[in-house]
Amino acid sequence: MSKRQYHIETLAIHAGQDAHGDPATNARAVPVYRTTAYNFRDSKHGADLFGLRELGNIYARLMNPTNDVLAKRIAALEGGAAAQTLSSGTAAIFFTITNIARAGDEIVAASNLYGGTFSQFDAILPNAGIKANFTPVNDFAAVEAAINEKTRLVYVEAVGNPALDVADIEGYAAIAHRHGLPLIVDATFAPPPLLRALDHGADLVIHSLSKWIGGHGAGIGGVVVEKGGFDWTNPKFALYNEPDAGYHGLRFAHDLPEPLKPIAFSIRLLTVGIRNQGPTLAPDAAWIFLQGVESLPLRIARHSENALAVAKHLQSHPKVAWVKYPSLTQPELAAKYLPNGAGGVVVFGVKGGSDEARKVTDAANGEIFSILANVGDAKSLIIHPASTTHSQLSDEDLRKGGVAPELIRLSIGLEHIDDIIAALDEALEAI
Ligand SMILES: Cc1ncc(COP(=O)(O)O)c(C=O)c1O
């Protein structure tokens, strides 16, 4: 936008789009650009675009004006220098890791990750020759011990799914930077304005757009935001220092034009990962996320308010053994990182075990709550992670990830709080 420092509520509505609307049509809303390719003015124009001497549209696997507005808007919300949209949060994670680490390299990650991410790191990355070393969240002695000369990045979820531990991002950033490594934060559970992880030292922030940013359970997408200015010239980042066979022998830490050097990660992700491996976000999905992001600040405040009320209610419920909600269970970290609200997810353990948790989950499946594997919808959602989202994990990994058998995860929606609480009370009568 302009030189003015706008508030997040304003950026959520305007950032990334020309103030006079769509530059081609003057349409006020962001149009969906459904095209596979873009005309070159002539061969020189095409050659300049391919040679990165001029920036512009080439082919829609790489770039699309609808996606571009979304990427710029999320970058503005996070205070980043650049962003790339991808086909899912999962793709955003995979292509971020493989944009930094290659076969023979290692990463250090917190052990309390979303089940899909854990499996990706634990079971898929090793097939590409990348080893993940997991450490308990916020155990900085363990992080320090896990970092070695092969480590290329440190990865953590801002608020872990589903155990809801708040990561001490500044602590992680201090260790990562001491070793010259980037810190990557998956902030899906704490979108702006709850958290701006780059302000706390993260170098890259990832979101699944499929959750609160979209907000309506109507699409799958992901984004990675780059703070800008990370020093990739250390030779240990071979993908940035050796001539890249994936892009005309370019050395991404050295050969980019000056204005692009600070965003070398994003340029490489676009020109190598997205261009040649194809995890592109469809522009229709980008458009849906743009509708969601406009109301994100309003929605996430209400999600947080409702979730806090649910957590407090469950704390005094006779059939509930324990409740976790960041501002109640980790008040100091939540006050530091989530001062505007602690997000829309509450987890609790019923008295009993897995059977009781499943009974309550089934009983809640009704007019307010739906049983399904998602969070961040306007509608309230419920799931028993140990038997679903995290069922691929061994008992030991479940324990390390904080996923107890009696744990139920609630994604609290935007319904009236009295209706949400009444639905939960009714469901708890099942045990
Ligand atoms: C914290 C977190 N990160 C990433 C993902 C993956 O996102 P997507 O479903 O868009 O691939 C999820 C999905 O639940 C998630 O909870």
The ligand as an SDF file (V2000), in Angstrom:
LIG
                    3D

 16 16  0  0  0  0  0  0  0  0999 V2000
   -0.8350  -26.4650   12.3550 C   0  0  0  0  0  0  0  0  0  0  0  0
   -1.1320  -26.9910   10.9890 C   0  0  0  0  0  0  0  0  0  0  0  0
   -0.2320  -26.7890   10.0170 N   0  0  0  0  0  0  0  0  0  0  0  0
   -0.4380  -27.2450    8.7610 C   0  0  0  0  0  0  0  0  0  0  0  0
   -1.5720  -27.9500    8.4400 C   0  0  0  0  0  0  0  0  0  0  0  0
   -1.7530  -28.4670    7.0380 C   0  0  0  0  0  0  0  0  0  0  0  0
   -2.5620  -27.6040    6.3220 O   0  0  0  0  0  0  0  0  0  0  0  0
   -3.4150  -28.0930    5.0570 P   0  0  0  0  0  0  0  0  0  0  0  0
   -4.5400  -28.9270    5.5800 O   0  0  0  0  0  0  0  0  0  0  0  0
   -3.8670  -26.8040    4.4240 O   0  0  0  0  0  0  0  0  0  0  0  0
   -2.5140  -28.8810    4.1840 O   0  0  0  0  0  0  0  0  0  0  0  0
   -2.5430  -28.1780    9.4230 C   0  0  0  0  0  0  0  0  0  0  0  0
   -3.7580  -28.9320    9.1010 C   0  0  0  0  0  0  0  0  0  0  0  0
   -4.5420  -29.2500    9.9650 O   0  0  0  0  0  0  0  0  0  0  0  0
   -2.2970  -27.6800   10.7280 C   0  0  0  0  0  0  0  0  0  0  0  0
   -3.1830  -27.8660   11.7280 O   0  0  0  0  0  0  0  0  0  0  0  0
  1  2  1  0
  2  3  1  0
  2 15  2  0
  3  4  2  0
  4  5  1  0
  5  6  1  0
  5 12  2  0
  6  7  1  0
  7  8  1  0
  8  9  2  0
  8 10  1  0
  8 11  1  0
 12 13  1  0
 12 15  1  0
 13 14  2  0
 15 16  1  0
M  END
$$$$
